[in-house]
Amino acid sequence: MRRLAVLVAALALLAPAAAAAAPPPVHAAAYVIEDARTGEVLASSHEHEHLPIASLTKMMTVLLALEHHKLTDVVTVDRRAAIVGESTIYLRPGEQLTVRDLIKGALIQSANDAAAALALSMAPDFPSFARLMNAKAAQLGLHDTHFVRPDGLDVPDHYSSAADMTKLARILMHTRFVRDTVDEKTASIAGGRTLYTWDDLLSLFPRTIGVKTGHTSQAGWCQVAAARGPGVTIYATLLGGPSRAVRNVDLESLLIWGLAQFRVVPVIQTGRTYATAAVPYGKSPLELVAAKPLNAVARLGRPLTEKVVAGTAVALPVSRGAVLGRVEVWEAGKLRGSSDLVASRTINKPGLGSRLGWYAGRTLHHLGSFF
């Protein structure tokens, strides 16, 4: 039976001191930065505090619209939607638009009338739609959240948290159409309308890929921002900023800091010997190498653990590329990647004469040890 050896070693890939820098100061009521892959919080302040969220609300309205409708479905604008004020795209009662166009209006230009039209296409009135929103929030585990309106205009008892809005944004961004939409600076929709984004970061910080801005007198300046770096996407949510300009500066600083917490590193290399296996008949040991390389995104200051499981000896013949083990890379108890370990060369089984000669030599060697 082939014996197995298990080798575990910490990979000194990232210097702990590199992660020592604190997050930048933020002028807001609450904020949070998360790793999009895992939802791990990188930095935060008051991330579960219940606060008004302005038009970040529209992310839930859009999520429900995507669940209830096809993008090609046509919505007839309800009179109650057409009279909703503040940020609008001037919808007219009885006008017909596709769900696609209304979602674009709600996400890009943060149009309250577009959000209201979507809501009234799914429920008879705003309170009924709010019940749908809160049921979905409960299903998603948004425990800091309570909705009253589909648009986020200031009303009592309408609130969420930086943590919940970040989670909602991450879920919404699973949809390709949403990802494409929130990355648009302008768009054209029905009625000859041209939409213009409120997301200044799309121009100020090129790595930004969305997601949603918001502002009311009670909520202040809010935003969920997502940015992509090499191998990683992060989310930064800020609630209650004092001004649009300050919110933009703070979010850009948070995104830069968050992306700087990660590096792409080669954790499995094909040119490296991970284990050796004894070979019979006096042949030199067989080196086991990785079948494929792997680069992984690693957080600064967080060690990676390498686990090698491989046979201590092999029987002949063995062909180059034969799988004889496995190497795994772990981070904080989670598997980050793996590769088969394979034979680095082909070794044929010696012929009968060679084997007999080897056994004879071994016998003489043992007999000589008695004298």
PyMOL commands that set and color helices and strands:
alter all, ss='L'
color gray80, all
select helices_A, chain A and resi 16-19+54-68+79-82+99-108+112-120+126-140+162-172+176-182+190-192+201-204+244-259+352-368
alter helices_A, ss='H'
color red, helices_A
select strands_A, chain A and resi 4-11+30-35+41-45+74-76+96-98+186-189+193-196+208-216+220-229+232-241+262-268+273-277+286-290+294-299+304-311+323-331+334-343
alter strands_A, ss='S'
color yellow, strands_A
deselect
rebuild
show_as cartoon
